[in-house]
Amino acid sequence: MKGVASRRRVSVFGATGSIGCNTIDLLTRQGGAETYDVVALSGASNVALLAEQAIRLRAKIAVTALPECYGPLKQLLAGSGIEIAAGAQALVDAASEQADWTMAAIVGVAGLAPTLAAAKHGGVLALANKESLVAAGGLLMARCAEYGTQLLPTDSEHSAIYQTLQGRDIAEVERIVLTASGGPFRNWTRAAMADVTPELAKAHPKWNMGERISIDSATMFNKALEMIEAQHLFGVKPEQIEVIIHPQSIVHSLVGFVDGAMLAHLGPPDMRGAIGFALNWPKRCDLPVARLDLAALARLEFEAPDLERFPALALAQNVLRDGGLSGAVFNAAKEQALDLFLAGRLGFLAMADLVTATMERLAAYSKYGHTSYVLDDVTEIDAETRRVAQGLSAG
């Protein structure tokens, strides 16, 4: 695998998750500590893996998001010379360290503050933390513009759209079509889906992802988040954003133009494709991903999503229409519903019902539709949404 021409300072937040591990794999293949100055790596409870990554890449700082994991991480890194820190503020402090390229892959709204801090560096921000755009897209896009930071999406769908649109006028775009595999329950009846357990929901048929994002994919809440992301990233109108089911996960997204033409981005279902594009941008380098055999594929299938079985997509359209802090409400309600599902306190289908009820309740919140807001507003409405969702679930 070819290396890059110049030595860069890089940080990876969420290094022990699926996206983070794929990023570490690519960094290692491209020379690791001999090629890059690794500034900061972060993780959560898997301190053994975080310590191994930090030692292998000679990171300056290793941060665990969990204060209770500070002691074990310190013990594992004793004598290494690597700085150790823990907690939410430590993540922000580490993200504030100057870096030329940052992977933002912390799962959930917990990644928002570190991502906003990293956006001040003026380098490349590789974004895998969907919630930063969903909950505070206006803030993040403004921050990147202010500091001249190049935001590169690293989920497969938005990376595909970004690559397809390079050098093109957004005014020529008629529609953006996000593809979705349909998840493990694509052909299940709604009645059968009522009995889905977390163990079944996290078994994605195509992608190797973490537990939470796998379950979000099974409910299509993940695709709903991507719809909201697309509006912020590409500046299109709500009615220009569509979703199509594509079970093979080979076409990662499509862009339709005003002349009727459509361009599609194809590739294997391997996150290293999108991550590698962001890591090597603006160049392309050889990546360790499978090459498509179109003859072996033979056919590509597409079908319309079922909004009755997957109501998250319709909820996302409401967020696109309402704007403001509605995305923060949607995300917080979704995260709370997922927590309750994992705890066995909420059924699979009831997650969407709880999000719907919570959004209806929060629509009367004084700042719900505000288009101008600050981080404190996002934090405030996030906490209030979780409180309301908890109350509704208990009732």
C-alpha positions as CSV (number, residue, x, y, z in Angstrom):
1,M,0.0,0.0,0.0
2,K,1.4,3.4,-1.0
3,G,2.2,5.9,1.7
4,V,1.5,9.6,1.7
5,A,4.1,12.1,0.6
6,S,4.2,14.2,3.8
7,R,4.2,13.4,7.5
8,R,0.9,14.5,9.1
9,R,-0.4,14.9,12.6
10,V,-3.4,12.7,13.0
11,S,-5.9,12.0,15.8
12,V,-8.6,9.2,16.0
13,F,-11.5,9.6,18.4
14,G,-13.5,6.4,18.8
15,A,-10.3,4.4,18.0
16,T,-11.6,1.2,19.5
17,G,-14.9,1.1,17.6
18,S,-15.5,-0.4,14.2
19,I,-14.7,2.8,12.3
20,G,-11.8,3.5,14.6
21,C,-10.3,0.1,14.1
22,N,-10.6,0.3,10.4
23,T,-8.9,3.7,10.5
24,I,-6.0,2.3,12.7
25,D,-5.7,-0.5,10.2
26,L,-5.2,1.9,7.3
27,L,-2.8,4.1,9.3
28,T,-0.7,1.1,10.1
29,R,-0.7,-0.1,6.5
30,Q,0.5,3.3,5.4
31,G,3.5,3.3,7.7
32,G,2.0,3.9,11.1
33,A,4.3,5.8,13.5
34,E,7.0,6.0,10.7
35,T,4.6,8.0,8.5
36,Y,2.3,9.8,10.9
37,D,2.6,11.8,14.1
38,V,-0.3,10.3,16.1
39,V,-1.5,13.0,18.4
40,A,-4.5,11.5,20.2
41,L,-6.4,8.2,20.4
42,S,-9.6,7.8,22.3
43,G,-11.8,4.9,23.4
44,A,-14.2,3.8,26.1
45,S,-14.2,0.6,28.1
46,N,-11.8,-1.4,25.9
47,V,-8.7,0.0,27.4
48,A,-6.6,-3.0,26.5
49,L,-7.1,-2.3,22.8
50,L,-6.7,1.4,23.3
51,A,-3.4,0.9,25.0
52,E,-2.2,-1.5,22.3
53,Q,-3.1,1.0,19.6
54,A,-1.4,3.9,21.4
55,I,1.8,1.9,21.9
56,R,1.9,0.6,18.3
57,L,1.3,4.1,16.8
58,R,3.4,5.9,19.5
59,A,0.5,8.3,20.3
60,K,1.1,11.4,22.3
61,I,-2.2,11.1,24.3
62,A,-4.6,8.2,25.0
63,V,-8.0,9.1,26.4
64,T,-10.8,6.9,27.8
65,A,-14.2,8.5,27.8
66,L,-15.0,6.7,31.1
67,P,-13.4,8.1,34.3
68,E,-13.5,4.7,36.0
69,C,-11.2,3.3,33.3
70,Y,-8.4,5.8,34.0
71,G,-6.7,3.4,36.4
72,P,-6.6,0.4,34.2
73,L,-5.4,2.5,31.2
74,K,-2.7,4.1,33.3
75,Q,-1.5,0.7,34.4
76,L,-1.4,-0.6,30.8
77,L,0.6,2.4,29.6
78,A,3.0,2.7,32.5
79,G,6.4,3.5,31.3
80,S,5.4,4.2,27.8
81,G,5.6,8.0,28.0
82,I,2.1,8.3,26.6
83,E,-0.1,10.9,28.3
84,I,-3.3,9.4,29.9
85,A,-6.6,11.2,30.5
86,A,-10.2,10.3,31.1
87,G,-13.7,11.8,30.9
88,A,-15.7,14.1,28.7
89,Q,-13.6,17.2,29.2
90,A,-10.4,15.2,28.5
91,L,-11.9,14.2,25.1
92,V,-12.4,17.9,24.3
93,D,-8.9,18.8,25.5
94,A,-7.4,16.1,23.4
95,A,-9.4,17.1,20.3
96,S,-8.1,20.7,20.9
97,E,-4.6,19.5,20.3
98,Q,-3.4,20.6,16.8
99,A,-3.9,17.9,14.2
100,D,-3.9,18.0,10.4
101,W,-6.3,15.1,10.1
102,T,-8.9,14.0,12.6
103,M,-11.2,11.0,12.6
104,A,-14.4,11.8,14.5
105,A,-15.9,8.4,15.2
106,I,-17.2,8.6,18.8
107,V,-20.7,7.1,18.8
108,G,-23.7,9.3,19.8
109,V,-24.1,12.9,20.8
110,A,-21.1,12.4,23.2
111,G,-19.0,13.0,20.1
112,L,-20.4,16.5,19.4
113,A,-18.1,18.6,21.7
114,P,-14.9,16.9,20.7
115,T,-15.9,17.1,17.0
116,L,-16.5,20.9,17.3
117,A,-13.1,21.3,19.0
118,A,-11.4,19.4,16.2
119,A,-13.1,21.5,13.6
120,K,-11.0,24.5,14.7
121,H,-7.7,23.0,13.3
122,G,-8.3,24.0,9.7
123,G,-7.1,20.6,8.4
124,V,-9.3,17.6,7.4
125,L,-12.1,16.5,9.7
126,A,-13.1,12.9,8.7
127,L,-16.6,12.7,10.1
128,A,-18.1,9.3,11.1
129,N,-20.1,10.8,14.0
130,K,-23.5,11.2,12.4
131,E,-25.0,12.8,15.6
132,S,-22.8,15.9,15.3
133,L,-24.5,16.9,12.1
134,V,-28.0,15.6,13.1
135,A,-28.0,17.4,16.5
136,A,-26.0,20.5,15.6
137,G,-25.4,20.6,11.8
138,G,-25.6,24.4,11.7
139,L,-23.0,24.8,14.3
140,L,-20.6,22.2,12.9
141,M,-20.8,23.5,9.3
142,A,-20.3,27.1,10.4
143,R,-17.3,26.1,12.5
144,C,-15.7,24.3,9.6
145,A,-16.3,27.3,7.3
146,E,-14.9,29.7,9.9
147,Y,-11.6,27.8,10.3
148,G,-11.3,26.6,6.8
149,T,-11.6,23.0,7.8
150,Q,-12.3,20.4,5.1
151,L,-15.1,18.2,6.3
152,L,-15.1,14.8,4.6
153,P,-17.9,12.3,5.4
154,T,-16.7,8.8,6.1
155,D,-19.9,6.8,6.1
156,S,-20.2,5.0,2.8
157,E,-23.3,6.8,1.6
158,H,-22.2,10.4,2.1
159,S,-18.7,9.6,0.9
160,A,-20.2,8.2,-2.2
161,I,-22.3,11.3,-2.8
162,Y,-19.3,13.6,-2.0
163,Q,-17.1,11.7,-4.6
164,T,-19.9,11.8,-7.2
165,L,-20.4,15.5,-6.8
166,Q,-16.7,16.5,-7.0
167,G,-16.3,19.3,-9.5
168,R,-20.1,19.6,-10.1
169,D,-22.5,22.5,-9.4
170,I,-25.0,21.6,-6.7
171,A,-27.6,23.6,-8.7
172,E,-27.5,20.8,-11.3
173,V,-28.6,18.2,-8.8
174,E,-32.2,17.1,-8.9
175,R,-32.1,14.5,-6.2
176,I,-29.9,12.5,-3.9
177,V,-30.7,8.8,-3.4
178,L,-29.3,7.1,-0.3
179,T,-29.1,3.4,-0.5
180,A,-30.0,1.1,2.5
181,S,-29.4,-2.6,2.7
182,G,-32.8,-3.1,4.5
183,G,-31.1,-4.7,7.4
184,P,-31.8,-8.2,8.9
185,F,-35.6,-7.6,8.9
186,R,-36.1,-6.4,5.3
187,N,-38.6,-9.2,4.5
188,W,-40.1,-9.6,8.0
189,T,-43.7,-8.8,8.7
190,R,-44.4,-6.1,11.2
191,A,-46.0,-8.7,13.5
192,A,-42.7,-10.7,13.5
193,M,-40.6,-7.6,14.1
194,A,-42.5,-7.0,17.3
195,D,-40.6,-9.9,18.9
196,V,-37.1,-8.9,17.8
197,T,-34.4,-9.0,20.5
198,P,-31.2,-7.0,20.7
199,E,-29.2,-10.1,19.8
200,L,-31.2,-10.5,16.5
201,A,-31.1,-6.8,15.8
202,K,-27.4,-6.4,16.0
203,A,-26.7,-9.1,13.4
204,H,-26.3,-7.0,10.2
205,P,-26.4,-9.0,7.0
206,K,-23.8,-7.0,5.1
207,W,-21.7,-4.6,7.3
208,N,-19.5,-5.4,10.3
209,M,-20.4,-2.6,12.7
210,G,-20.8,-1.9,16.4
211,E,-23.8,-2.9,18.4
212,R,-25.6,0.4,18.4
213,I,-25.2,1.3,14.8
214,S,-26.2,-2.2,13.8
215,I,-29.4,-1.9,15.7
216,D,-30.0,1.6,14.3
217,S,-29.6,0.0,10.8
218,A,-32.1,-2.7,11.7
219,T,-34.7,0.0,12.6
220,M,-33.5,2.3,9.7
221,F,-32.9,5.0,12.3
222,N,-29.4,5.0,10.9
223,K,-30.7,5.8,7.4
224,A,-33.0,8.5,9.0
225,L,-29.9,10.1,10.5
226,E,-28.2,10.0,7.1
227,M,-31.1,11.8,5.5
228,I,-30.6,14.7,7.9
229,E,-26.9,14.6,7.4
230,A,-27.3,14.9,3.7
231,Q,-29.2,18.1,4.0
232,H,-26.4,19.7,6.0
233,L,-23.5,18.3,3.9
234,F,-24.9,19.1,0.5
235,G,-27.3,21.9,1.0
236,V,-30.3,20.3,-0.8
237,K,-34.0,20.6,0.0
238,P,-35.8,18.0,2.0
239,E,-37.8,16.9,-1.0
240,Q,-34.6,16.2,-2.9
241,I,-33.5,13.5,-0.5
242,E,-34.7,9.9,-1.1
243,V,-34.0,6.4,0.2
244,I,-34.0,3.2,-1.8
245,I,-33.5,-0.4,-0.5
246,H,-30.5,-2.1,-2.1
247,P,-29.8,-5.4,-0.3
248,Q,-26.4,-6.1,-2.0
249,S,-24.9,-2.9,-0.6
250,I,-22.8,-2.4,-3.7
251,V,-24.2,0.9,-4.9
252,H,-23.5,3.2,-2.0
253,S,-25.6,6.1,-3.2
254,L,-26.8,7.8,-6.4
255,V,-27.1,11.4,-7.5
256,G,-29.8,12.4,-10.1
257,F,-29.2,15.5,-12.2
258,V,-31.6,17.9,-13.8
259,D,-31.1,16.4,-17.2
260,G,-32.4,13.1,-16.1
261,A,-29.0,11.4,-15.8
262,M,-28.0,9.5,-12.6
263,L,-24.5,8.8,-11.4
264,A,-23.9,5.9,-8.9
265,H,-20.9,5.1,-6.7
266,L,-20.2,1.4,-6.5
267,G,-17.8,-0.5,-4.2
268,P,-17.6,-3.5,-1.9
269,P,-19.2,-3.2,1.6
270,D,-16.0,-2.3,3.3
271,M,-15.7,0.9,5.4
272,R,-12.1,1.2,4.6
273,G,-13.1,2.5,1.1
274,A,-14.7,5.7,2.5
275,I,-12.1,6.0,5.3
276,G,-9.2,5.6,2.9
277,F,-10.7,8.2,0.6
278,A,-10.8,10.7,3.4
279,L,-7.3,9.7,4.7
280,N,-5.6,10.2,1.4
281,W,-7.7,13.1,0.0
282,P,-7.3,14.8,-2.4
283,K,-5.3,11.9,-3.8
284,R,-6.4,8.3,-4.2
285,C,-4.1,5.5,-3.0
286,D,-4.2,1.7,-3.2
287,L,-6.6,0.4,-0.5
288,P,-6.9,-3.2,0.8
289,V,-10.5,-3.7,-0.3
290,A,-11.9,-6.3,-2.6
291,R,-12.4,-5.4,-6.3
292,L,-15.9,-5.9,-7.7
293,D,-16.5,-8.7,-10.1
294,L,-19.5,-7.4,-12.0
295,A,-20.1,-10.6,-13.9
296,A,-20.2,-12.5,-10.6
297,L,-22.7,-10.0,-9.2
298,A,-24.9,-10.5,-12.2
299,R,-27.7,-8.2,-10.9
300,L,-28.4,-5.3,-8.6
301,E,-31.7,-5.2,-6.8
302,F,-33.6,-2.1,-5.6
303,E,-37.0,-1.7,-3.9
304,A,-38.9,1.1,-2.2
305,P,-38.7,1.3,1.6
306,D,-41.8,0.3,3.7
307,L,-42.6,3.3,5.9
308,E,-45.1,1.3,8.0
309,R,-42.5,-1.2,9.1
310,F,-39.7,1.5,9.2
311,P,-41.3,4.7,10.3
312,A,-37.9,6.3,11.2
313,L,-37.7,7.5,7.6
314,A,-40.9,9.5,7.8
315,L,-39.8,11.0,11.1
316,A,-36.6,12.2,9.4
317,Q,-38.7,14.0,6.9
318,N,-40.4,15.8,9.7
319,V,-36.9,16.9,11.1
320,L,-35.9,18.0,7.6
321,R,-39.0,20.2,7.4
322,D,-38.9,21.6,11.0
323,G,-35.1,22.3,11.1
324,G,-33.5,24.1,14.0
325,L,-33.1,21.9,17.1
326,S,-35.5,19.3,15.9
327,G,-32.5,17.2,14.9
328,A,-31.2,17.3,18.5
329,V,-34.6,16.2,19.8
330,F,-34.8,13.4,17.2
331,N,-31.3,12.1,18.0
332,A,-31.7,12.2,21.8
333,A,-35.1,10.5,21.7
334,K,-33.6,7.8,19.4
335,E,-30.6,7.3,21.7
336,Q,-32.9,7.0,24.7
337,A,-35.2,4.6,23.0
338,L,-32.2,2.4,22.0
339,D,-30.9,2.4,25.6
340,L,-34.3,1.2,26.8
341,F,-34.4,-1.5,24.1
342,L,-31.0,-2.8,25.0
343,A,-32.0,-2.8,28.7
344,G,-35.1,-4.9,27.8
345,R,-37.5,-2.2,28.8
346,L,-38.8,-1.4,25.3
347,G,-39.8,-3.5,22.3
348,F,-38.2,-3.2,18.9
349,L,-41.2,-1.5,17.2
350,A,-41.9,0.6,20.3
351,M,-38.6,2.5,19.8
352,A,-40.1,4.5,16.9
353,D,-43.4,5.0,18.8
354,L,-41.4,6.5,21.7
355,V,-39.4,8.8,19.4
356,T,-42.6,10.0,17.8
357,A,-44.3,10.7,21.1
358,T,-41.2,12.5,22.4
359,M,-40.9,14.7,19.3
360,E,-44.6,15.7,19.6
361,R,-44.1,16.6,23.2
362,L,-40.9,18.6,22.6
363,A,-42.4,20.5,19.6
364,A,-43.8,23.0,22.1
365,Y,-40.4,23.6,23.6
366,S,-39.5,27.3,23.3
367,K,-36.3,26.8,21.3
368,Y,-37.4,23.8,19.2
369,G,-37.5,25.5,15.8
370,H,-34.7,28.0,16.4
371,T,-32.4,28.2,13.4
372,S,-29.8,30.2,15.4
373,Y,-28.5,28.3,18.5
374,V,-25.3,27.6,20.5
375,L,-23.9,24.4,22.0
376,D,-25.5,25.1,25.3
377,D,-28.9,25.1,23.6
378,V,-28.2,21.7,22.1
379,T,-27.1,20.3,25.4
380,E,-30.1,21.7,27.2
381,I,-32.7,20.3,24.7
382,D,-30.8,17.0,24.6
383,A,-31.1,16.6,28.3
384,E,-34.8,17.6,28.3
385,T,-35.6,15.2,25.5
386,R,-34.1,12.3,27.4
387,R,-36.0,13.3,30.5
388,V,-39.3,13.4,28.6
389,A,-38.6,10.1,26.8
390,Q,-37.8,8.4,30.1
391,G,-41.1,9.7,31.5
392,L,-43.1,8.6,28.5
393,S,-41.6,5.1,28.6
394,A,-42.3,4.8,32.3
395,G,-45.9,5.8,31.7
